[in-house]
Amino acid sequence: MKGKVYLVGAGPGDYKLITLKGLEAIREADVIVYDRLINEELLKEAKKNCEMVYVGKKSNQHTMKQEDINTLLVKEAREGKIVTRLKGGDPYVFGRGGEEGIVLYSNNIEFEVVPGITSSIGGLCYAGIPITHRDHASSFHVFTGHLKNDDEELEWDSMVKLNGTLVFLMGMSNLEKIVSRLIEYGKDPNTPVAIINWATTPNQYTITERLDQIYQLAQEKNIKPPSLIVIGDVVKCREQLNFFENKTLS
Ligand code: SAH
């Protein structure tokens, strides 16, 4: 029997936010290789004898190195297994899905990629923030707040000229720097910002503040990863569109 790998986006947290194709890949799998940010409820959908391999990592302590994950996917597929590689959000949005796919291709392993709802859009939605809105933002831009090398800089200069919504993933450890660079390069200190922690889960928690005060508030409220940082006028829509947190409260 020929093995195959599915690189699957599990969505941002709420387990119902996976695609039908993603769910099928979970049900079909002989092995599931999964990350920290996926909702473990999804694993209950697997076959009884499906093997589960956790390869999650926190930002500074790696449970399994990326090369070892790549090797594992290739090895399991070569043994003729259906391998489902479950990733939070969308596999190609800062998920290293591209790297894994290329390794599979180079090793002649059959694979399919199943897109997922990325936290960078769906997570905002659950906090009542539309990533675009005709009155507030005609584009959106998703950045990593955590570059490969610490001394590398994002393109602040061009970033502050954008009129669209700015979203940072993996940005919490650099929040102070992100905020001060944006202001330094000319972003209005009054720009609304939201930080959404554990978006789309029952623990979802959101704070909003002006750009020049958000860091202090995040410190006070002790907001940790995983969080989304959203900068732009669309944050104002939250007053009217916050269906999820209002529901949770009631
Ligand atoms: N592929 C994922 C992103 C992986 S990078 C996606 O498309 O969503 C991991 C970062 O995503 C985290 O550090 C955090 O910034 C963000 N993130 C993912 N899920 C999140 C969630 N439920 N709540 C808040 N942030 C989340």
Residues whose N, C-alpha, C, O or C-beta is under 5 A from the ligand:
A	BS01	SAH	P12 G13 L37 G88 G89 D90 P91 V93 F94 G95 T118 S119 S120 G123 F168 L169 M170 G171 I196 N197 W198 A199 P225 P226 S227 L228
